[in-house]
Every structure is written in C-alpha cells, then in structure tokens.
Amino acid sequence: MRDALRAAHLYYMQDLTMEAIARELKTSRSSVSRLISYAKETGLVDIRIRSPFELSTRWEQDIARRFGVSAHVIPVPSGSSDVDRQDRVARGAARILNSYFDSNMAMGVAWGSTMSAISRHLVPKETHNSDIVQLNGAGNTHTTGIDYASEILRRFAESYTARLQQFPVPAFFDSPATREHLWKERSMRRVLDMQTHLDIALFGVGSPFADIPSHVYIGGYLDPEDYQTLSDQGVVGDVATVFFRADGSTDGIELNARATGPDFDVLRRIPRRVCVVSGVSKLPGLSGALAANLITDLIIDEAGARALIDSAGGSVPTTTGAVTIVDVTDDDADQFPGAVRE
C-alpha cells in the first residue's frame, strides 16, 4: 500500500511518467502500472471527470437549479438493461459516497435492492469512531429479514471499518400500538436516538411499479389489503418503508402508523440525505420524495435525469389517487389489486 501511495502521488500529483516512476522506485514499468491500478481499486485514488461539454454535467446543473439538490448524473448507455443500469449507478454511488463519509461520522442506511447493489461495489476506506446505522426494520411474516438486511449493512460497516448498529424489528408492526409500546424500550430508544444524530442518510426510492421491483413490494412485506389501501390513498413510493403521495404528503396513510422507518421530520433534520435512483419508472416516486424535501444529494442515471428535468417543465407523470402499474401484463396487475393499469 505504501508503494501504491507513492506511485499514485508521483503519477497524479507530480505528473511523472510511469517510466520515470519505475526508475525512482527501482522497479519495472509494469509494476508501476499495477501499483496505480491497485491505488484506484482500493480507493487510495478517487478520479472524477467533470466536462462542461457533456449532457450529464448540464443535467446536474439543471437539477440543482430546479430542485435545489446536488446532483450526480451517471453515464449509462441507452440500450442498457435495467439490471445493468442499476449496477452502473450503484458503482458510481459507491465511489461518490467515499467523499461524503469519514471518521467520527454516522451514516444511516435503508435496506433495499439499490442499497444491496451499492454495497457490492463499495471501495474500502478506513475510518475511525464511525457508525453504520440501520434505518428501518426488515422482518416480515415469512422471515426475520436478518440475513438480507444484515448482509447489506455488514458490507458497509466492513468497507468503512465502522461499528454496525442493527435495528432488529419488523418492517411493519401488526398494529400501531405495538410500535408505540416497543419504541419506549431502552434498547429500541438507543437506535432511534442514533437515527436523530446521523450525519448522512443513504436510501433509494421504493416503487411498486419500478422495472426492478423494490424489495418491500416483492419480499412478502405487504398483504393484498395493504396494496389496496396504498392505491386508495394515492401512494406513489416509499423511503425506508415510509410511504408518501405525489405531492410528498404522508398524512392519513394508514400503513405508516405501523412502519419502522424514520418519520420524515426526523429524516429532514439529517444534514446530508443521499438518494440513489436508476431508471425512468421510479420518476413518480422520486418526484414525490423531492416534493417532500427528503433529498439533498441525488445520484441518478442519464435517462432518469432527463425524465426528471422534462417533468419539471410540465405535469409529473403519475396518477392522482392510485398506484399505477406501468407496462405490465394482466397477470402482473393481479399482484396489485386496485391498481390502475396503463
């Protein structure tokens, strides 16, 4: 690692050629190349290209101006599959995250398909006295959710040599009274108090009509009656299993009274709130999250950025008072009773 640091400093900071570095380090040119590659792969070197001629840069500026958030637009080929698109955005988010998180900081992470993808691409960065905090419970009637959520959180903690603070509760309680009583327990209060003192919150936007379905909608967390209720109450998405409408409102959404994710008032008090989204299908949910003022930093693919900017010039592509399943078969629509089929 010392050799890689030395080689990287000579190459990037002093503009020496690999041949000159090889002579100084008394090694071969190929060894210098491997050292520099190692420095990039392990996060010793972080490279970011910002071109004023690229559309992505202009989109970042447009998003910042129109929505008041810092945007990072990840280049993704237009013909990419939804899985490849998510993977590209996750890779970019993992590298950007290194510039946000450091020693003596606490980061809350909401589990989900996007967070799972990011966790697989994290670049190791040693920190001290730092914490990774689970934002919402993961258990349901079929599983404790521990294996799924813990694996995601463990990757974050190991990558940043941070303490892991798990939240061993279900995603949704059976009744609001159960949550109310459990939240009074000292063991639960400890984690809840940590959530109120986070430096960063990292989350995706859950959506019942995303091209890559959000885990909360396919993992056995919701009953058919829940889908009907969400549809009736105009829900377009969720952040950390707390649901919202197109205008960002949450009042009167019954399922939120049983949810274990942080209240949006708590979330808004976190200084940096990083949302990672890929694909146009999550635009209604993303627009709702922006309307709710949940986001300070947005990491998104080019197609999603373009659609978001286009939506700002006209009506937001969503429905009023119903969850919309976009481009599905009749069999798929049966999974979401009460939804409107387009």
C-alpha positions as CSV (number, residue, x, y, z in Angstrom):
1,M,0.0,0.0,0.0
2,R,2.9,2.4,0.7
3,D,4.3,1.7,-2.7
4,A,0.9,2.3,-4.3
5,L,0.5,5.6,-2.5
6,R,4.0,6.7,-3.5
7,A,3.4,5.7,-7.2
8,A,0.0,7.3,-7.3
9,H,1.3,10.6,-5.8
10,L,4.2,10.7,-8.3
11,Y,1.8,9.9,-11.2
12,Y,-1.2,12.1,-10.4
13,M,0.3,14.9,-8.3
14,Q,3.7,15.3,-9.9
15,D,2.8,14.3,-13.4
16,L,5.7,11.9,-13.7
17,T,5.6,9.2,-16.4
18,M,5.4,5.6,-15.5
19,E,8.9,5.1,-16.8
20,A,10.2,7.9,-14.5
21,I,8.4,6.4,-11.6
22,A,9.8,3.0,-12.3
23,R,13.3,4.4,-12.2
24,E,12.6,6.3,-8.9
25,L,11.1,3.2,-7.2
26,K,13.7,0.9,-8.8
27,T,11.1,-1.4,-10.3
28,S,9.6,-2.2,-13.7
29,R,7.1,-0.1,-15.6
30,S,4.5,-2.9,-15.4
31,S,4.9,-3.0,-11.6
32,V,4.1,0.8,-11.5
33,S,1.0,0.2,-13.7
34,R,-0.2,-2.4,-11.3
35,L,0.5,-0.2,-8.2
36,I,-1.5,2.7,-9.8
37,S,-4.4,0.3,-10.6
38,Y,-4.3,-1.0,-7.0
39,A,-4.5,2.6,-5.7
40,K,-7.6,3.2,-7.8
41,E,-9.3,-0.1,-6.9
42,T,-8.8,0.3,-3.2
43,G,-9.9,3.9,-3.0
44,L,-6.5,5.4,-2.4
45,V,-7.1,7.4,-5.6
46,D,-10.5,8.8,-6.5
47,I,-11.0,10.2,-10.0
48,R,-13.9,12.3,-11.1
49,I,-14.3,13.8,-14.6
50,R,-16.5,16.9,-15.0
51,S,-16.8,18.1,-18.6
52,P,-18.8,21.3,-19.4
53,F,-19.5,19.7,-22.8
54,E,-21.3,16.7,-21.5
55,L,-25.1,16.5,-21.2
56,S,-24.8,14.9,-17.8
57,T,-23.0,18.0,-16.5
58,R,-25.7,20.3,-17.8
59,W,-28.4,18.0,-16.3
60,E,-26.7,18.2,-13.0
61,Q,-26.8,22.0,-13.2
62,D,-30.5,21.9,-14.3
63,I,-31.5,19.6,-11.4
64,A,-29.6,21.7,-8.9
65,R,-31.3,24.9,-10.2
66,R,-34.9,23.4,-10.5
67,F,-35.0,21.2,-7.4
68,G,-32.3,22.7,-5.1
69,V,-30.4,19.5,-4.7
70,S,-26.8,18.5,-5.5
71,A,-27.0,16.0,-8.5
72,H,-24.6,13.4,-9.8
73,V,-25.6,12.0,-13.2
74,I,-24.1,8.6,-14.0
75,P,-23.5,8.0,-17.7
76,V,-25.3,4.8,-18.8
77,P,-25.7,3.6,-22.4
78,S,-29.2,4.0,-23.6
79,G,-29.6,0.3,-24.6
80,S,-28.6,-1.0,-21.1
81,S,-30.9,-3.4,-19.3
82,D,-32.5,-2.4,-16.1
83,V,-30.1,-4.6,-14.1
84,D,-27.0,-3.1,-15.9
85,R,-28.4,0.4,-15.4
86,Q,-28.8,-0.1,-11.7
87,D,-25.3,-1.7,-11.4
88,R,-23.7,1.3,-13.2
89,V,-25.5,3.8,-10.9
90,A,-24.5,1.7,-7.9
91,R,-20.9,1.7,-8.9
92,G,-20.9,5.4,-9.3
93,A,-22.7,5.9,-6.0
94,A,-20.2,3.7,-4.1
95,R,-17.3,5.9,-5.2
96,I,-19.1,9.2,-4.6
97,L,-20.0,8.0,-1.1
98,N,-16.3,7.8,-0.2
99,S,-16.1,11.6,-0.4
100,Y,-19.1,12.0,1.9
101,F,-18.3,9.6,4.7
102,D,-15.4,9.9,7.0
103,S,-14.2,9.3,10.6
104,N,-16.3,10.4,13.5
105,M,-19.5,10.3,11.4
106,A,-22.7,8.2,11.5
107,M,-24.5,7.1,8.3
108,G,-28.0,5.6,8.3
109,V,-28.7,3.1,5.6
110,A,-32.1,1.9,4.4
111,W,-32.1,-1.7,3.0
112,G,-33.4,-2.3,-0.5
113,S,-32.4,-3.5,-4.0
114,T,-30.4,-0.3,-4.7
115,M,-28.6,-0.4,-1.4
116,S,-27.8,-4.0,-2.0
117,A,-26.2,-3.2,-5.3
118,I,-24.2,-0.3,-3.8
119,S,-22.9,-2.5,-1.0
120,R,-21.4,-4.9,-3.5
121,H,-19.3,-2.1,-5.1
122,L,-18.1,-0.2,-2.0
123,V,-14.5,1.0,-2.2
124,P,-12.7,0.2,1.2
125,K,-11.9,3.3,3.2
126,E,-10.6,3.1,6.7
127,T,-12.4,5.4,9.2
128,H,-12.3,5.7,13.0
129,N,-15.1,6.1,15.5
130,S,-17.8,5.8,12.8
131,D,-21.1,4.1,12.7
132,I,-23.4,2.5,10.2
133,V,-27.0,2.6,11.4
134,Q,-29.9,0.6,10.1
135,L,-32.8,2.9,9.3
136,N,-35.7,0.5,9.2
137,G,-36.6,-3.0,10.3
138,A,-36.6,-5.9,7.8
139,G,-38.7,-8.7,9.3
140,N,-42.0,-9.9,7.9
141,T,-44.3,-12.9,8.4
142,H,-42.1,-15.1,6.2
143,T,-38.6,-14.3,7.5
144,T,-36.8,-12.3,10.2
145,G,-35.1,-10.3,7.4
146,I,-31.9,-10.5,9.3
147,D,-29.9,-12.3,6.6
148,Y,-31.0,-9.9,3.9
149,A,-30.6,-6.6,5.7
150,S,-27.6,-7.7,7.8
151,E,-25.6,-8.6,4.7
152,I,-26.1,-5.2,3.2
153,L,-25.2,-3.4,6.4
154,R,-22.3,-5.6,7.1
155,R,-20.7,-4.7,3.8
156,F,-21.0,-1.0,4.6
157,A,-19.5,-1.5,8.1
158,E,-16.6,-3.6,6.9
159,S,-15.8,-1.3,4.0
160,Y,-15.6,1.7,6.3
161,T,-14.2,-0.2,9.4
162,A,-17.3,1.2,11.2
163,R,-19.4,-0.1,14.1
164,L,-22.7,-1.7,12.9
165,Q,-25.9,-0.7,14.7
166,Q,-28.7,-3.0,13.7
167,F,-32.4,-2.4,14.2
168,P,-33.9,-5.9,15.0
169,V,-37.6,-5.1,14.4
170,P,-40.1,-6.0,11.6
171,A,-40.6,-3.7,8.7
172,F,-44.2,-3.2,9.7
173,F,-45.8,-4.0,13.0
174,D,-49.2,-5.6,13.1
175,S,-50.7,-2.6,15.0
176,P,-49.6,1.0,15.7
177,A,-50.0,0.2,19.4
178,T,-47.2,-2.4,19.2
179,R,-44.8,0.1,17.7
180,E,-45.8,2.7,20.3
181,H,-45.0,0.4,23.2
182,L,-41.8,-1.1,21.7
183,W,-40.4,2.4,20.9
184,K,-40.4,3.1,24.7
185,E,-38.0,0.2,25.3
186,R,-34.5,1.4,26.1
187,S,-32.9,-1.0,23.6
188,M,-35.0,0.5,20.9
189,R,-34.6,4.1,22.1
190,R,-30.8,3.7,21.7
191,V,-31.1,3.1,18.0
192,L,-33.9,5.6,17.5
193,D,-31.7,8.2,19.2
194,M,-28.8,7.4,17.0
195,Q,-31.0,8.0,13.9
196,T,-31.7,11.5,15.1
197,H,-28.0,12.3,15.2
198,L,-26.9,11.0,11.8
199,D,-24.6,12.9,9.6
200,I,-25.7,11.1,6.4
201,A,-28.8,9.1,5.4
202,L,-28.5,6.8,2.3
203,F,-31.6,5.5,0.7
204,G,-33.3,4.6,-2.6
205,V,-36.9,5.2,-3.6
206,G,-39.2,2.2,-3.3
207,S,-41.8,1.9,-6.0
208,P,-44.5,-0.7,-6.8
209,F,-44.1,-0.1,-10.5
210,A,-40.3,0.0,-10.9
211,D,-38.7,-2.0,-13.6
212,I,-36.6,-3.7,-10.9
213,P,-39.3,-4.2,-8.2
214,S,-38.4,-2.7,-4.8
215,H,-37.8,-5.5,-2.2
216,V,-40.5,-4.2,0.1
217,Y,-43.1,-4.9,-2.6
218,I,-42.0,-8.4,-3.6
219,G,-40.5,-9.7,-0.4
220,G,-43.7,-10.6,1.4
221,Y,-43.9,-7.4,3.4
222,L,-47.3,-6.4,2.2
223,D,-50.7,-8.2,2.1
224,P,-53.2,-7.7,-0.8
225,E,-55.2,-5.5,1.6
226,D,-52.2,-3.3,2.0
227,Y,-51.8,-2.8,-1.7
228,Q,-55.4,-1.8,-2.0
229,T,-55.0,0.7,0.8
230,L,-51.9,2.2,-0.7
231,S,-53.7,2.5,-4.0
232,D,-56.8,4.1,-2.4
233,Q,-54.6,6.6,-0.6
234,G,-52.6,7.7,-3.6
235,V,-49.2,6.3,-2.7
236,V,-46.5,6.6,-5.3
237,G,-43.5,5.3,-3.4
238,D,-41.6,5.0,-0.1
239,V,-38.4,5.9,1.6
240,A,-37.2,3.4,4.2
241,T,-40.7,1.8,4.2
242,V,-42.4,5.1,4.9
243,F,-45.0,5.9,2.2
244,F,-45.8,9.2,0.5
245,R,-48.0,10.6,-2.2
246,A,-47.0,12.5,-5.4
247,D,-47.0,15.8,-3.5
248,G,-44.8,14.4,-0.8
249,S,-47.5,14.2,1.8
250,T,-47.8,11.4,4.3
251,D,-50.8,12.4,6.5
252,G,-53.5,9.8,6.6
253,I,-51.5,7.0,5.1
254,E,-52.5,4.2,7.4
255,L,-49.5,1.9,6.8
256,N,-47.1,4.5,8.1
257,A,-48.5,4.2,11.6
258,R,-47.1,0.6,11.6
259,A,-43.9,1.3,9.7
260,T,-40.5,1.2,11.4
261,G,-38.7,3.6,9.1
262,P,-37.8,7.1,10.4
263,D,-40.5,9.8,10.4
264,F,-39.9,12.3,7.6
265,D,-39.4,15.1,10.2
266,V,-36.5,13.1,11.6
267,L,-35.1,12.4,8.2
268,R,-35.2,16.0,7.1
269,R,-33.0,17.0,10.1
270,I,-30.1,14.9,8.8
271,P,-27.6,17.3,7.2
272,R,-26.9,15.1,4.1
273,R,-29.6,12.9,2.6
274,V,-28.3,10.9,-0.3
275,C,-30.9,9.3,-2.7
276,V,-29.8,6.8,-5.4
277,V,-32.2,6.1,-8.2
278,S,-31.9,4.4,-11.6
279,G,-34.5,4.1,-14.3
280,V,-37.4,6.2,-15.6
281,S,-40.0,4.0,-13.9
282,K,-39.1,5.4,-10.5
283,L,-39.8,9.0,-11.6
284,P,-43.2,9.3,-9.8
285,G,-41.6,8.2,-6.5
286,L,-38.6,10.4,-7.0
287,S,-40.7,13.4,-7.7
288,G,-42.7,12.7,-4.5
289,A,-39.5,12.4,-2.5
290,L,-38.3,15.7,-3.9
291,A,-41.6,17.3,-3.1
292,A,-41.3,16.0,0.5
293,N,-37.8,17.7,0.8
294,L,-36.2,14.4,1.7
295,I,-33.2,14.7,-0.6
296,T,-30.1,16.9,-0.5
297,D,-27.9,14.8,-2.9
298,L,-29.3,12.8,-5.8
299,I,-27.3,10.1,-7.7
300,I,-29.2,9.1,-10.9
301,D,-28.7,7.8,-14.4
302,E,-28.9,9.9,-17.5
303,A,-32.3,8.7,-18.6
304,G,-33.7,9.3,-15.2
305,A,-32.2,12.8,-15.0
306,R,-33.6,13.7,-18.4
307,A,-37.0,12.5,-17.5
308,L,-36.9,14.4,-14.2
309,I,-35.9,17.6,-15.9
310,D,-38.6,17.1,-18.5
311,S,-41.2,16.5,-15.8
312,A,-40.3,19.9,-14.2
313,G,-41.4,21.6,-17.3
314,G,-44.9,20.1,-17.3
315,S,-47.0,17.7,-15.3
316,V,-45.3,15.0,-13.3
317,P,-46.0,11.6,-14.9
318,T,-48.1,10.0,-12.2
319,T,-51.7,9.4,-11.4
320,T,-53.9,11.0,-8.8
321,G,-55.2,8.8,-6.0
322,A,-53.9,5.5,-7.4
323,V,-50.8,3.4,-7.6
324,T,-50.1,3.0,-11.3
325,I,-48.5,-0.2,-12.7
326,V,-46.8,0.7,-15.9
327,D,-46.4,-1.7,-18.8
328,V,-47.5,-4.9,-17.1
329,T,-49.4,-8.0,-18.1
330,D,-52.8,-8.8,-16.7
331,D,-51.1,-11.5,-14.5
332,D,-48.7,-8.9,-13.1
333,A,-51.5,-6.5,-12.4
334,D,-53.2,-9.1,-10.3
335,Q,-50.4,-8.7,-7.7
336,F,-51.5,-5.2,-7.1
337,P,-55.3,-5.2,-6.5
338,G,-56.9,-1.8,-7.0
339,A,-54.1,-0.5,-9.2
340,V,-54.7,1.3,-12.4
341,R,-53.3,-0.4,-15.4
342,E,-51.7,1.7,-18.2
